[in-house]
């Protein structure tokens, strides 16, 4: 009887069942664990170069799921996947990525993909992405771009309504019928992501009114748009500063603003998304200025740019510190008589700086909400001064109690008088810093300067100098 041939050890294994990967949108421990395994498997396949398998696995995924997974991949894997993805998917991913992730993807092999995708993006998406990229890379992407002139013009008008607007919008001739509007929307449904506004224009393109979606549903198809449009739409000029645009939208509680030129011809719209971008940019700018950094600074600055954009503030801070040191040197005799006062100099200076920062930050917030020297300033100043006085009494009282207690265990010359001296000094310092921190931003705003500058070197230096003066002024009167 013939024996069956032994199976070779090198025989191919049975082909496994078709692999499937899913992305879980549920923020649960089970969902996170499943997504972790999915990311690990995708990174393994990408590392090994299995392009077809990866694209096949991602094919049934929704774009949102692809984006959620994409941003969690390691940088090298994300770069490779970007080159593999189809242009349509890549455009949706790039348009939604966080600005910091844009920079991560910039490497030589990805640049060709960027160039290709930029030419397929519409103006609004391309502009939004360009604003978040380093200037040198933006210049490369713009060269030879079919919409280069318009994109450059929009970038040059950054921080204005024209630079932030979304071009076009749904502009409806006032002579159309409601049925014509509905037919037009249906014919362009594949290109319309979301209906943000329905602005009405005359024969020369001037803005005359607007419609709401409900107007399309409540009126017969034969109704003329001019007869049912809502007059007096809120519009802003193209050269209006983006900060003023945001304030207007907030004051009027509007999420959509039309942008017009000097002849009131409609140029585009600023939607809720653009308003959110403006709010983020303004917050980042204020944060930089409050930290003593130029508002033009970015994470992509080279060493020379870092020096140019920061040295002025550092020089100003150094000058302020030298003034404070000169003031302290002027009280050398007082320090010789009571050396323990030197221990409280940093306490007073730090407290003055903190109180000034708090007051100025709240003032800037009030200014952004529409307050000014002419509207709401005096009541706000009174509240801040009363609050600062109470804080000064609380902190000063706490230090007074601590020094009295410490005097029972350590040798402190006249602890009660020292405690009273520091208490009154802290009260005066906090009251002064709170007043200056409240007043200066409003004054700068009235002078058409950015009030965020107030929380930088200016207030900190002023509070340091006057804090030392107040401390030694009280000390020479009561303690020395």
C-alpha positions in Angstrom: 0.0 0.0 0.0 1.3 3.4 -0.9 2.0 5.8 1.9 1.0 9.4 1.4 3.9 11.7 0.9 4.8 13.6 4.0 3.6 17.3 4.0 6.4 19.7 3.3 7.2 22.1 6.1 7.5 24.8 3.5 3.9 24.3 2.2 1.9 27.5 2.1 -0.4 28.1 5.1 -4.1 28.4 4.7 -5.1 31.9 3.5 -6.6 33.8 6.4 -10.1 35.1 6.2 -10.5 38.6 4.7 -9.2 41.2 7.2 -11.5 44.0 8.4 -10.6 47.1 10.4 -13.2 49.4 11.9 -12.9 52.8 13.6 -15.1 53.2 16.8 -16.5 56.7 17.3 -17.7 55.9 20.8 -15.5 57.4 23.6 -15.6 54.3 25.8 -12.8 52.1 27.2 -13.8 49.4 24.8 -13.8 51.7 21.8 -10.4 53.2 22.7 -8.9 49.7 23.1 -10.3 48.7 19.7 -9.0 51.9 18.0 -5.6 51.3 19.6 -5.4 47.9 17.9 -6.6 49.3 14.6 -3.9 52.0 14.7 -1.2 49.4 15.6 -2.3 47.2 12.7 -2.4 50.0 10.2 1.0 51.3 11.2 2.3 47.7 10.8 0.9 47.5 7.3 2.1 51.0 6.3 5.6 50.2 7.6 5.7 47.0 5.5 4.5 48.9 2.4 1.2 47.2 1.9 -0.4 50.0 0.0 -3.3 48.1 -1.7 -4.2 46.3 1.5 -4.3 49.6 3.5 -6.4 51.4 0.9 -8.8 48.5 0.7 -9.2 48.5 4.4 -9.9 52.2 4.5 -12.2 52.2 1.5 -15.5 51.7 3.5 -14.5 54.2 6.2 -16.2 57.5 6.5 -13.9 60.6 5.9 -14.3 61.6 9.5 -13.1 58.1 10.6 -10.1 58.4 8.3 -9.2 61.8 9.7 -9.6 60.6 13.3 -7.3 57.7 12.7 -4.9 59.7 10.6 -4.0 62.3 13.3 -3.2 59.4 15.7 -0.6 57.8 13.4 3.1 58.3 13.9 4.5 61.1 11.8 6.4 58.9 9.3 3.3 56.6 8.9 1.0 59.6 8.4 3.3 61.0 5.7 3.4 57.8 3.8 -0.4 57.3 4.1 -0.9 60.9 2.8 0.9 59.9 -0.4 -1.2 56.8 -0.7 -4.6 58.3 -0.2 -6.7 59.4 -3.2 -6.7 63.1 -3.9 -10.3 63.5 -2.8 -9.8 61.9 0.6 -6.5 63.8 1.0 -8.1 67.1 0.4 -10.8 66.5 3.0 -8.1 65.3 5.5 -5.8 68.2 4.9 -8.6 70.8 5.1 -9.5 69.6 8.6 -6.1 68.9 10.1 -4.9 70.8 13.1 -2.3 73.5 12.1 0.5 71.8 14.1 -0.1 68.6 12.1 0.2 70.5 8.8 3.8 71.3 9.8 4.5 67.7 10.8 3.6 66.6 7.3 5.9 69.0 5.5 8.9 66.9 4.3 10.4 66.6 0.8 8.4 63.6 -0.3 5.1 65.1 0.8 5.6 68.5 -1.0 4.7 67.1 -4.4 1.5 65.8 -2.9 0.8 69.2 -1.3 1.3 71.0 -4.7 -1.1 68.7 -6.4 -3.8 68.9 -3.8 -3.5 72.7 -3.5 -4.5 73.0 -7.1 -7.6 70.9 -6.6 -8.8 72.7 -3.4 -11.3 75.5 -3.7 -10.2 79.0 -2.8 -11.6 79.0 0.7 -10.0 75.7 1.8 -6.7 76.5 0.2 -6.6 79.9 1.9 -7.4 78.4 5.3 -4.6 75.9 5.0 -2.0 78.5 3.7 -2.6 80.7 6.8 -1.4 77.9 9.0 1.8 77.0 7.2 5.3 78.5 7.4 5.8 81.5 5.1 8.6 79.8 3.2 6.4 76.8 2.4 3.5 79.0 1.5 5.7 80.8 -1.1 6.5 77.4 -2.7 2.9 76.3 -2.9 1.7 79.6 -4.4 4.2 79.7 -7.2 2.4 78.6 -10.4 -0.9 78.1 -8.6 -3.9 78.9 -10.9 -5.5 81.1 -8.2 -2.1 82.6 -7.1 -3.1 86.2 -7.5 -6.3 85.9 -5.6 -4.7 83.9 -2.8 -1.8 86.4 -2.4 -4.3 89.2 -2.2 -6.3 87.4 0.4 -3.1 86.7 2.5 -2.1 90.3 2.2 -5.4 91.4 3.6 -5.2 89.0 6.6 -6.8 90.2 9.8 -9.4 92.1 7.8 -12.9 91.0 6.8 -11.7 90.4 3.2 -8.9 88.2 4.4 -11.2 86.0 6.6 -14.3 85.8 4.4 -15.5 82.8 2.4 -15.7 83.9 -1.2 -19.1 83.7 -2.9 -21.8 82.4 -0.7 -25.3 81.8 -2.1 -26.1 85.1 -3.9 -29.7 85.2 -5.2 -30.8 87.8 -7.8 -33.8 89.7 -6.3 -35.8 89.1 -9.6 -35.7 85.3 -9.2 -38.7 83.3 -8.1 -38.6 81.1 -5.0 -38.8 78.1 -7.3 -35.7 79.3 -9.2 -33.8 79.5 -6.0 -34.7 76.0 -5.0 -33.9 74.7 -8.5 -30.5 76.4 -8.4 -29.7 74.9 -5.0 -30.6 71.4 -6.2 -28.5 71.8 -9.3 -25.4 72.7 -7.2 -26.1 70.3 -4.3 -22.9 68.3 -5.1 -20.8 71.4 -4.6 -22.7 72.9 -1.7 -21.4 71.5 1.7 -23.7 73.7 3.9 -26.1 76.5 3.3 -24.9 79.2 5.5 -26.7 82.1 4.0 -29.1 83.2 1.2 -28.1 86.8 0.4 -30.1 88.8 -2.2 -28.4 91.0 -4.7 -29.6 93.4 -7.4 -28.7 93.5 -11.0 -25.4 95.2 -10.3 -24.4 92.7 -7.5 -25.2 95.1 -4.6 -26.5 93.5 -1.4 -30.2 94.3 -0.8 -31.5 91.7 1.5 -31.5 88.1 2.7 -33.6 85.0 2.9 -33.9 82.2 5.5 -34.4 78.6 4.7 -37.9 78.8 6.1 -38.7 81.4 3.4 -38.1 78.8 0.7 -40.5 76.5 2.4 -43.3 78.9 3.4 -43.8 80.8 0.1 -45.1 79.5 -3.2 -42.7 78.7 -6.0 -44.0 81.7 -8.1 -43.2 84.2 -5.4 -40.7 86.9 -6.4 -37.7 87.0 -4.1 -37.8 90.8 -3.9 -41.3 90.7 -2.4 -40.4 88.4 0.5 -36.8 89.1 1.2 -35.8 90.5 4.6 -34.3 94.0 4.2 -31.2 95.5 6.0 -28.9 92.5 6.2 -25.9 92.9 8.5 -22.8 93.6 6.3 -19.2 94.6 7.0 -16.8 96.4 4.7 -13.9 94.4 3.3 -11.3 96.5 5.1 -12.8 96.2 8.5 -10.4 94.7 11.1 -11.3 91.1 12.0 -11.5 92.0 15.7 -14.2 94.6 15.0 -16.0 92.0 12.8 -16.0 89.6 15.8 -17.3 92.3 18.1 -20.1 93.2 15.7 -21.2 89.6 15.3 -21.2 89.1 19.1 -23.1 92.4 19.8 -25.7 91.6 17.2 -25.8 87.9 18.0 -25.2 86.9 14.4 -23.3 83.9 13.1 -23.2 85.0 9.4 -22.1 88.4 8.1 -22.0 89.5 4.5 -18.8 91.2 3.3 -19.2 94.1 0.8 -17.0 96.6 -1.0 -17.4 100.4 -0.9 -20.2 100.2 -3.5 -22.0 97.6 -1.4 -21.3 94.9 -3.9 -21.2 91.5 -2.2 -17.8 89.9 -2.1 -18.4 86.9 0.2 -19.6 85.9 3.7 -18.1 85.3 7.1 -19.7 82.3 8.7 -19.6 80.8 12.2 -16.5 78.8 11.2 -14.6 82.0 10.2 -15.8 83.8 13.3 -14.4 80.9 15.4 -11.1 81.2 13.6 -11.0 84.9 14.2 -11.7 84.3 17.9 -8.8 81.8 18.1 -6.4 84.1 16.3 -7.2 87.0 18.5 -6.8 84.9 21.6 -3.4 83.6 20.4 -2.3 87.2 19.5 -3.3 88.5 23.0 -1.5 85.5 24.6 1.7 86.3 22.8 1.5 90.0 23.6 0.8 89.3 27.2 3.9 87.1 27.3 6.1 89.8 25.9 6.3 88.2 22.4 5.6 89.9 19.0 2.1 89.0 17.7 3.8 87.9 14.4 5.7 85.1 16.2 5.0 81.5 15.1 6.2 78.0 16.0 8.2 78.1 12.7 10.4 81.1 13.5 14.1 80.6 12.8 16.7 81.8 15.4 17.1 85.2 13.7 13.4 85.8 13.6 13.1 84.7 17.3 15.7 87.4 18.2 14.1 90.1 16.1 10.6 89.4 17.5 11.6 89.1 21.2 14.6 91.2 21.8 12.7 94.5 22.1 10.5 93.1 24.9 13.6 91.6 26.6 15.4 95.0 26.4 12.3 96.7 27.9 12.2 94.2 30.7 15.9 94.6 31.4 15.5 98.4 31.5 12.6 98.0 33.9 14.6 95.7 36.1 17.5 98.2 36.1 15.2 100.9 37.2 13.8 98.7 40.0 17.4 97.9 41.0 18.3 101.7 41.0 15.3 102.3 43.3 16.4 99.6 45.7 20.0 101.0 45.7 18.5 104.4 46.7 17.3 102.8 49.9 20.7 101.3 50.8 20.7 103.1 54.2 17.3 101.6 55.0 18.5 98.1 54.1 21.5 98.6 56.3 19.4 99.4 59.3 16.8 96.7 58.6 18.3 94.0 56.4 15.2 91.8 56.9 13.3 94.2 54.5 15.3 92.7 51.6 13.5 89.4 52.2 10.1 91.0 51.4 11.2 92.8 48.1 10.5 89.7 45.9 7.2 89.1 47.8 6.0 92.7 47.1 7.2 92.7 43.5 5.6 89.3 42.7 2.3 90.2 44.3 2.2 93.5 42.4 2.9 91.7 39.1 0.2 89.1 39.7 -2.4 91.7 40.8 -1.6 93.8 37.7 -1.8 90.9 35.4 -5.2 89.8 36.8 -6.7 93.3 36.5 -5.4 93.9 33.0 -6.6 90.5 31.7 -10.1 91.2 32.9 -10.0 94.7 31.4 -9.0 93.2 28.0 -11.9 90.8 28.3 -14.2 93.7 29.0 -12.8 95.7 26.0 -13.4 92.7 23.7 -17.0 92.7 24.9 -17.5 96.3 23.9 -16.5 98.3 27.0 -14.6 101.5 26.5 -13.6 104.7 28.4 -16.9 106.2 27.5 -19.0 103.1 28.3 -18.8 101.2 31.5 -15.3 102.2 32.5 -15.9 104.1 35.8 -18.1 101.4 37.4 -15.6 98.8 36.4 -12.7 100.8 37.9 -14.6 101.2 41.1 -15.3 97.5 41.4 -11.7 96.7 40.7 -10.4 99.1 43.2 -12.7 97.8 46.0 -11.8 94.3 45.1 -8.0 95.1 45.1 -8.4 96.8 48.5 -10.1 93.8 50.0 -7.4 91.4 48.5 -4.7 93.7 49.9 -6.3 93.6 53.4 -6.6 89.8 53.3 -3.1 89.1 52.1 -1.6 91.8 54.3 -3.5 90.5 57.3 -2.2 87.0 56.6 1.4 88.2 56.4 0.9 90.2 59.6 -0.4 87.1 61.4 2.4 84.9 60.1 5.1 87.4 61.2 3.6 87.6 64.7 3.5 83.8 65.0 7.1 83.5 63.6 8.3 86.1 66.1 7.4 83.6 68.9 9.9 81.1 67.6 12.6 83.2 65.7 14.5 86.3 66.5 12.7 89.0 64.4 13.2 92.6 65.4 9.8 94.2 66.4 7.7 91.5 64.5 4.5 93.4 65.1 5.7 96.6 63.4 7.4 94.6 60.7 4.1 92.8 60.1 2.2 96.1 60.0 4.7 97.5 57.6 4.4 94.6 55.2 0.6 94.5 55.6 0.2 98.2 54.6 2.8 97.8 51.8 0.9 94.9 50.3 -2.4 96.7 50.6 -0.9 99.7 48.8 0.8 97.6 46.2 -2.2 95.6 45.3 -4.5 98.6 45.2 -2.0 100.4 42.9 -1.4 97.4 40.6 -5.2 96.7 40.3 -5.8 100.4 39.4 -3.0 100.5 36.8 -4.0 97.1 35.4 -7.5 98.3 34.9 -6.8 101.8 33.5 -3.9 101.2 31.1 -5.7 98.8 28.7 -8.6 101.2 28.3 -6.2 104.1 27.7 -4.2 102.1 25.1 -7.5 101.1 23.4 -8.5 104.8 23.2 -5.1 105.6 21.6 -5.8 102.8 19.0 -3.1 100.5 20.4 -3.5 96.9 21.3 -4.5 96.7 25.0 -2.9 93.3 25.3 0.5 95.1 25.3 -0.5 96.5 28.7 -0.1 93.1 30.4 3.5 92.7 29.1 6.6 94.6 30.1 4.8 97.9 30.8 2.6 96.9 33.7 5.0 94.4 35.2 7.8 97.0 35.2 5.6 99.8 36.6 4.4 97.5 39.3 7.9 96.4 40.2 9.2 99.9 40.5 6.3 101.4 42.4 5.9 98.2 44.6 9.5 98.8 45.9 8.8 102.5 46.4 5.7 101.7 48.4 7.4 99.1 50.5 10.3 101.4 51.5 8.1 104.4 51.8 6.0 102.6 54.4 9.1 101.0 56.0 10.9 104.3 56.5 7.8 105.8 58.1 6.9 102.9 60.5 9.7 100.5 60.9 13.1 102.2 60.5 
